[in-house]
Amino acid sequence: MDYDVIIIGAGPGGIFACYELMKIKPDMKVAVFEAGHALSKRHCPIDGKKIKTCINCKSCSIMSGFGGAGAFSDGKYNITNDFGGTLYEYIGKKQALDLMRYVDEINMRYGGDGCKLYSTAGTRFKTLCIQHDLHLLDASVRHLGTDINYIVLKNIYTHLQDKVDFYFDTPVESVKIIAGGYSVKCKDATYSCEKCIVSVGRSGSKWMEKVCKELDIPTKSNRVDIGVRVELPAAVFAHLTDELYESKIVYRTEKYGDKVRTFCMNPKGAVVNENTNGIITVNGHSYEDPAKQTDNTNFALLVAKHFSEPFKDSNGYGESIARLSNMLGGGVIVQRFGDLIRGRRSTPSRMNDSFITPTLNATPGDLSLVLPKRILDGIIEMIYALDKVAPGTANDDTLLYGVEVKFYNMEVRVNEQLETCYPGLYIIGDGSGITHSLSHASASGVHVARNITEQVN
Ligand SMILES: Cc1cc2nc3c(=O)[nH]c(=O)nc-3n(C[C@H](O)[C@H](O)[C@H](O)COP(=O)(O)OP(=O)(O)OC[C@H]3O[C@@H](n4cnc5c(N)ncnc54)[C@H](O)[C@@H]3O)c2cc1C
């Protein structure tokens, strides 16, 4: 065998698997194959001046490369079983939390020390929310910020680079079963290994589907989250964000009984484009460095859509809605809340008249032409509900960017070791459909690495 272990994908899942393997068994021969660039070469060309919108790079630096989708993320490591994935269903709640805390310790050791750990448990906001039929979920969140997150990744890479073979700009084409292990085929060469950890994240979702089909690994896919990214003056949410940083609030709509939730809150942050398989959606992040902060806070409002038989392509449904916004707006659409309520599109002049300056250059338009009525009604209801705990949320000038879609990878059938029906073939992180966050994906990597090293002992 060329390697003891091959890891496919250098996102948080792959990195933490690699880190833990090297920590416990430094003699192991490990290789990491990554479709995107090395960390130092990852640059999104959008500079807001010459290049204003996504130009569909061959490898999207926001989503791919060392650090995965997490490299330019806000670096919010939520330590909780309440959201961010269902890892606990496989490995138990206590172990999942222990692993997330372990990941946090490593992040602190590699440059995150000093970043604040926020906690929602037992705060007065829980009471305030519940009084208005809003439900604040419990979590501890370590906010590294985009800048410190990058430094942590850089330090971890420096620690690993001489111990492991990294192959960047090397997408894996296929994984095949061979006697005693697996063969991993890239464009110019094929490598063999005893154990293979697949951690290809959301950007590798289509590829993952193909691999599962080829190897006949059972999967299921029935969920997609659709919504908008809200941007408003930071002062509106300051009482919450100063104390909690991130608040995950869930609301059940009166009209349909659907659940709408806040997601990925970025105090004093910026709204950004996200490119998933060529479709432009919206996301957000913020910096720890005050010099890079803005006057606005952004967060997503998402409605989870679960489908039942016979429909199976939940991601296809989300993509079609995102494509509609791309068709009408040439990318992401932005609309003032006041315009949405009055049933009119936002125009450049209405945007100019507004008291809030958008942080993303999106096309003013009409989200009611894009989002299904049920989803839009839910979002509007939630904005009015949030207005009661954060007055100013339902202001006419509040900006809604659309669409934000959370694609869920199909869930791959694995056992409690995150191992497929093929011994030694593990599927972890967001690519497994089990995790949807930095801390859960990283924890899944540590879990699998420990399992592998136990077998070698
Ligand atoms: C803008 C943005 C902000 C975010 N903010 C947060 C946040 O604050 N907190 C949070 O918890 N989560 C956040 N997330 C989500 C978080 O980044 C992911 O949950 C996390 O990165 C998942 O880790 P992963 O290792 O499973 O996959 P990924 O990070 O997606 O990494 C997978 C890697 O595999 C590579 N790959 C794919 N296919 C192949 C192939 N065939 N061969 C080789 N390599 C391949 C990809 O290039 C990629 O680098 C954010 C995401 C984005 C895009």
The ligand as an SDF file (V2000), in Angstrom:
LIG
                    3D

 53 58  0  0  0  0  0  0  0  0999 V2000
  -19.0660   31.5150    4.0280 C   0  0  0  0  0  0  0  0  0  0  0  0
  -19.2830   30.4020    5.0170 C   0  0  0  0  0  0  0  0  0  0  0  0
  -19.3710   30.6940    6.3710 C   0  0  0  0  0  0  0  0  0  0  0  0
  -19.5450   29.6710    7.3170 C   0  0  0  0  0  0  0  0  0  0  0  0
  -19.5400   29.9860    8.6400 N   0  0  0  0  0  0  0  0  0  0  0  0
  -19.6120   28.9950    9.5650 C   0  0  0  0  0  0  0  0  0  0  0  0
  -19.4940   29.2870   10.9440 C   0  0  0  0  0  0  0  0  0  0  0  0
  -19.2630   30.4130   11.3700 O   0  0  0  0  0  0  0  0  0  0  0  0
  -19.6320   28.2510   11.8410 N   0  0  0  0  0  0  0  0  0  0  0  0
  -19.8590   26.9670   11.4350 C   0  0  0  0  0  0  0  0  0  0  0  0
  -19.9680   26.0910   12.2830 O   0  0  0  0  0  0  0  0  0  0  0  0
  -19.9270   26.6760   10.1140 N   0  0  0  0  0  0  0  0  0  0  0  0
  -19.8030   27.6380    9.1720 C   0  0  0  0  0  0  0  0  0  0  0  0
  -19.8610   27.3230    7.8460 N   0  0  0  0  0  0  0  0  0  0  0  0
  -19.9960   25.9040    7.4750 C   0  0  0  0  0  0  0  0  0  0  0  0
  -18.6510   25.1810    7.6900 C   0  0  0  0  0  0  0  0  0  0  0  0
  -17.6680   25.8560    6.9760 O   0  0  0  0  0  0  0  0  0  0  0  0
  -18.7820   23.7210    7.2750 C   0  0  0  0  0  0  0  0  0  0  0  0
  -19.7880   23.1130    8.0480 O   0  0  0  0  0  0  0  0  0  0  0  0
  -17.4630   22.9620    7.4760 C   0  0  0  0  0  0  0  0  0  0  0  0
  -16.4250   23.5640    6.7620 O   0  0  0  0  0  0  0  0  0  0  0  0
  -17.5970   21.5030    7.0520 C   0  0  0  0  0  0  0  0  0  0  0  0
  -16.3440   20.8730    7.1090 O   0  0  0  0  0  0  0  0  0  0  0  0
  -15.9900   19.6120    6.1840 P   0  0  0  0  0  0  0  0  0  0  0  0
  -14.5750   19.2720    6.4530 O   0  0  0  0  0  0  0  0  0  0  0  0
  -17.0090   18.5790    6.3750 O   0  0  0  0  0  0  0  0  0  0  0  0
  -16.1730   20.1070    4.6740 O   0  0  0  0  0  0  0  0  0  0  0  0
  -15.5540   21.3300    3.8870 P   0  0  0  0  0  0  0  0  0  0  0  0
  -15.1040   22.3900    4.7980 O   0  0  0  0  0  0  0  0  0  0  0  0
  -16.5400   21.6910    2.8390 O   0  0  0  0  0  0  0  0  0  0  0  0
  -14.2470   20.7120    3.1970 O   0  0  0  0  0  0  0  0  0  0  0  0
  -14.3180   19.7490    2.1970 C   0  0  0  0  0  0  0  0  0  0  0  0
  -13.0800   19.8530    1.3100 C   0  0  0  0  0  0  0  0  0  0  0  0
  -13.0780   18.7410    0.4190 O   0  0  0  0  0  0  0  0  0  0  0  0
  -12.6060   19.1600   -0.8530 C   0  0  0  0  0  0  0  0  0  0  0  0
  -13.1220   18.2480   -1.8870 N   0  0  0  0  0  0  0  0  0  0  0  0
  -14.3820   18.1360   -2.3530 C   0  0  0  0  0  0  0  0  0  0  0  0
  -14.4610   17.1590   -3.2910 N   0  0  0  0  0  0  0  0  0  0  0  0
  -13.1960   16.6480   -3.4050 C   0  0  0  0  0  0  0  0  0  0  0  0
  -12.6200   15.6230   -4.2100 C   0  0  0  0  0  0  0  0  0  0  0  0
  -13.3480   14.9080   -5.0880 N   0  0  0  0  0  0  0  0  0  0  0  0
  -11.2960   15.3810   -4.0900 N   0  0  0  0  0  0  0  0  0  0  0  0
  -10.5250   16.0980   -3.2170 C   0  0  0  0  0  0  0  0  0  0  0  0
  -11.0300   17.0800   -2.4340 N   0  0  0  0  0  0  0  0  0  0  0  0
  -12.3500   17.3420   -2.5150 C   0  0  0  0  0  0  0  0  0  0  0  0
  -13.1540   20.5740   -0.9970 C   0  0  0  0  0  0  0  0  0  0  0  0
  -12.3660   21.2960   -1.9220 O   0  0  0  0  0  0  0  0  0  0  0  0
  -13.0700   21.1120    0.4340 C   0  0  0  0  0  0  0  0  0  0  0  0
  -11.8900   21.8350    0.6510 O   0  0  0  0  0  0  0  0  0  0  0  0
  -19.6830   28.3200    6.8750 C   0  0  0  0  0  0  0  0  0  0  0  0
  -19.6180   28.0210    5.5030 C   0  0  0  0  0  0  0  0  0  0  0  0
  -19.4110   29.0400    4.5780 C   0  0  0  0  0  0  0  0  0  0  0  0
  -19.3260   28.6860    3.1260 C   0  0  0  0  0  0  0  0  0  0  0  0
  1  2  1  0
  2  3  1  0
  2 52  2  0
  3  4  2  0
  4  5  1  0
  4 50  1  0
  5  6  2  0
  6  7  1  0
  6 13  1  0
  7  8  2  0
  7  9  1  0
  9 10  1  0
 10 11  2  0
 10 12  1  0
 12 13  2  0
 13 14  1  0
 14 15  1  0
 14 50  1  0
 15 16  1  0
 16 17  1  0
 16 18  1  0
 18 19  1  0
 18 20  1  0
 20 21  1  0
 20 22  1  0
 22 23  1  0
 23 24  1  0
 24 25  2  0
 24 26  1  0
 24 27  1  0
 27 28  1  0
 28 29  2  0
 28 30  1  0
 28 31  1  0
 31 32  1  0
 32 33  1  0
 33 34  1  0
 33 48  1  0
 34 35  1  0
 35 36  1  0
 35 46  1  0
 36 37  1  0
 36 45  1  0
 37 38  2  0
 38 39  1  0
 39 40  1  0
 39 45  2  0
 40 41  1  0
 40 42  2  0
 42 43  1  0
 43 44  2  0
 44 45  1  0
 46 47  1  0
 46 48  1  0
 48 49  1  0
 50 51  2  0
 51 52  1  0
 52 53  1  0
M  END
$$$$
